[in-house]
């Protein structure tokens, strides 16, 4: 096989339409642009979202609500899930890294512990936020609920 014998597969290449090259080409005269009007002129460009005079979709759809740039999204984990995790893995301390390793949260997700389920084991739980019911359930089971980033009282 030589480089000079290589050619593309059959029907793989297509010649471009050569317009404005005389009447004999069949694409002369108006060069497939029709007669008169903005679209026949050079320099014409249709505006984004133009739908041929029909009311554009962006004008039909109403604007609703807003995006709060200060919103903090938490990855929720229930205390029932913590209980099953502690039983299966034999853990006494749970933090975001442990949850991440077990596939319960994503890489940089902030973790909030919620109160659904039942907690029997006295766990030391560290998370970014806790609901009141979750915090009460952890403390009542003989565990600790530590908030990441919360100021701890200075020792005197």
C-alpha positions in Angstrom: 0.0 0.0 0.0 1.3 3.4 -1.0 0.2 6.9 0.2 -0.5 7.8 -3.5 -3.0 4.9 -3.7 -5.1 6.0 -0.7 -8.5 7.5 -1.3 -11.6 8.0 0.8 -14.4 5.4 0.9 -17.1 5.7 -1.8 -19.7 8.5 -1.1 -17.6 9.6 1.9 -16.8 13.0 0.3 -19.2 15.5 -1.2 -18.4 18.5 -3.4 -19.5 21.8 -2.0 -22.2 23.7 -3.9 -20.5 26.4 -6.0 -22.9 29.2 -6.4 -22.7 32.4 -8.4 -20.5 30.9 -11.2 -22.7 31.6 -14.2 -26.0 30.5 -15.7 -24.5 27.2 -17.0 -23.9 25.9 -13.5 -27.6 26.1 -12.6 -26.7 28.1 -9.5 -26.0 31.5 -11.2 -28.1 34.6 -11.2 -29.5 34.9 -7.7 -27.1 32.2 -6.3 -29.9 30.2 -4.6 -30.9 33.2 -2.5 -34.2 34.0 -4.2 -35.3 37.5 -5.3 -34.9 40.7 -3.2 -35.3 40.9 0.6 -32.9 41.0 3.4 -31.9 37.4 3.0 -30.7 37.9 -0.5 -28.4 40.7 0.4 -24.8 40.3 1.6 -24.1 40.9 5.3 -27.5 39.6 6.4 -27.6 37.6 9.6 -30.7 36.3 11.3 -31.0 37.3 15.0 -30.7 34.5 17.5 -34.1 32.9 18.3 -35.8 34.2 15.1 -38.5 31.8 14.0 -39.6 33.2 10.7 -41.9 35.8 12.2 -43.6 33.4 14.5 -43.6 34.5 18.2 -40.2 33.2 19.5 -40.2 30.6 22.3 -38.2 32.9 24.6 -41.0 35.5 24.4 -43.8 33.0 24.9 -42.3 31.5 28.1 -42.7 33.6 31.2 -39.9 34.5 33.5 -40.4 33.0 37.0 -38.5 33.1 40.2 -34.8 33.7 40.7 -31.6 31.8 41.6 -30.3 32.7 45.1 -26.5 33.0 44.8 -26.1 32.6 48.5 -28.0 29.3 48.7 -26.1 26.5 50.6 -27.0 23.0 49.5 -26.5 20.1 51.8 -26.4 16.4 51.1 -28.9 14.8 53.5 -28.2 11.7 55.5 -30.8 10.2 57.9 -29.9 8.8 61.3 -31.5 5.5 60.3 -28.8 5.3 57.6 -26.1 6.1 60.1 -27.4 3.2 62.3 -27.2 0.7 59.5 -23.8 2.0 58.5 -22.5 1.7 62.1 -23.9 -1.9 62.4 -22.5 -3.2 59.1 -19.1 -1.5 59.3 -18.7 -1.6 63.1 -18.1 2.1 63.4 -18.4 4.3 66.5 -17.4 7.6 64.8 -19.0 8.9 61.6 -17.8 12.0 59.6 -18.2 13.2 56.0 -15.1 11.2 54.9 -16.7 8.0 56.1 -19.9 8.8 54.4 -18.0 9.6 51.2 -16.1 6.3 51.3 -19.4 4.4 51.6 -21.0 6.2 48.7 -23.6 8.2 50.7 -22.3 11.7 49.7 -20.3 13.1 46.9 -16.8 14.5 47.0 -17.1 18.0 48.3 -20.7 17.9 49.5 -21.8 19.6 52.7 -23.5 17.0 55.0 -26.7 17.6 57.0 -27.9 14.8 59.3 -31.7 14.5 59.4 -33.9 12.7 62.0 -35.7 10.0 60.0 -35.2 6.5 61.4 -34.1 5.2 64.7 -30.6 5.4 66.3 -29.6 2.9 69.1 -25.8 3.1 68.9 -24.0 5.9 70.8 -22.2 7.4 67.8 -19.9 10.4 67.6 -21.3 12.1 64.5 -19.5 15.0 62.8 -21.3 16.9 60.1 -21.8 20.4 58.7 -25.4 20.7 60.0 -28.0 18.8 62.0 -31.7 19.0 62.3 -33.1 19.4 65.9 -34.7 15.9 65.8 -31.4 14.3 64.6 -29.3 16.1 67.2 -31.7 15.1 70.0 -31.8 11.5 68.8 -28.0 11.3 68.7 -27.6 12.8 72.2 -30.4 10.6 73.6 -28.7 7.5 72.3 -25.5 8.5 74.2 -23.6 10.0 71.3 -22.2 13.3 70.3 -23.3 15.7 67.5 -20.3 17.9 66.4 -20.8 20.7 63.8 -18.0 21.3 61.4 -17.0 24.9 61.4 -18.8 25.9 64.6 -16.9 27.9 67.0 -15.9 25.8 70.0 -15.8 27.6 73.4 -12.3 28.6 74.4 -10.8 26.8 77.4 -10.2 29.1 80.3 
